Amino acid sequence: MMMNHRRLILGVSCAIALALTGCASSSGKVRVSSAKRCAAHGGTYNATAKSCSYQATTVSAAQSCQAEGGYYDPNADYCEMGN
């Protein structure tokens, strides 16, 4: 009984956390900042140039996003992926 109660609390906590961070979306879309995407791919993000530098090359945030099938919004500086 105690284990089920803990799982319920954990599940509800995770759902609330996702909703508050904007990760949960009823449309199936996910928005990730360009800086976070760059870091996740091992690069260093330059906010002024809106580009991500990797060891060998520099790729713009728009190019990186579009290469993964996303839509890049230069004004908000984020990549939107999904339906």
KESELO-697860 format. One record per residue (C-alpha): x, y, z; residue in one letter. Coordinates in steps of 0.25 Angstrom, whole numbers, padded with zeros to 4 digits, always signed. Example, Ala and Ser with C-alpha at 12.3 -4.5 7.8 and 13.67 -1.06 7.14 Angstrom:
2
+0049-0018+0031A
+0055-0004+0029S
This chain:
83
+0000+0000+0000M
+0011+0010+0004M
+0019+0007-0009M
+0006+0010-0018N
+0005+0023-0010H
+0019+0027-0013R
+0018+0023-0028R
+0005+0032-0029L
+0012+0044-0022I
+0024+0042-0031L
+0015+0041-0044G
+0007+0053-0040V
+0020+0061-0036S
+0026+0058-0050C
+0014+0062-0057A
+0013+0075-0050I
+0028+0078-0052A
+0026+0075-0067L
+0014+0084-0068A
+0021+0095-0061L
+0034+0095-0069T
+0026+0095-0082G
+0031+0081-0086C
+0017+0075-0086A
+0009+0080-0098S
-0005+0075-0103S
-0001+0078-0117S
+0011+0068-0117G
+0021+0080-0120K
+0034+0082-0111V
+0041+0095-0110R
+0056+0095-0106V
+0065+0107-0105S
+0076+0108-0116S
+0086+0109-0104A
+0081+0096-0098K
+0081+0088-0111R
+0095+0093-0114C
+0100+0088-0101A
+0093+0075-0102A
+0100+0073-0116H
+0114+0076-0109G
+0115+0090-0115G
+0117+0104-0109T
+0106+0114-0112Y
+0108+0128-0116N
+0095+0136-0113A
+0100+0149-0121T
+0103+0141-0134A
+0092+0131-0131K
+0101+0120-0134S
+0106+0107-0128C
+0121+0104-0129S
+0126+0090-0130Y
+0140+0085-0130Q
+0141+0084-0145A
+0130+0094-0150T
+0121+0105-0146T
+0106+0103-0150V
+0095+0113-0148S
+0084+0110-0139A
+0074+0110-0151A
+0083+0100-0159Q
+0084+0091-0147S
+0069+0092-0144C
+0065+0090-0158Q
+0074+0078-0160A
+0066+0071-0150E
+0053+0074-0156G
+0049+0086-0147G
+0045+0100-0149Y
+0054+0111-0144Y
+0048+0124-0139D
+0059+0134-0140P
+0052+0144-0131N
+0049+0135-0120A
+0062+0127-0122D
+0056+0113-0121Y
+0054+0101-0129C
+0040+0095-0130E
+0039+0080-0133M
+0027+0071-0134G
+0014+0072-0141N
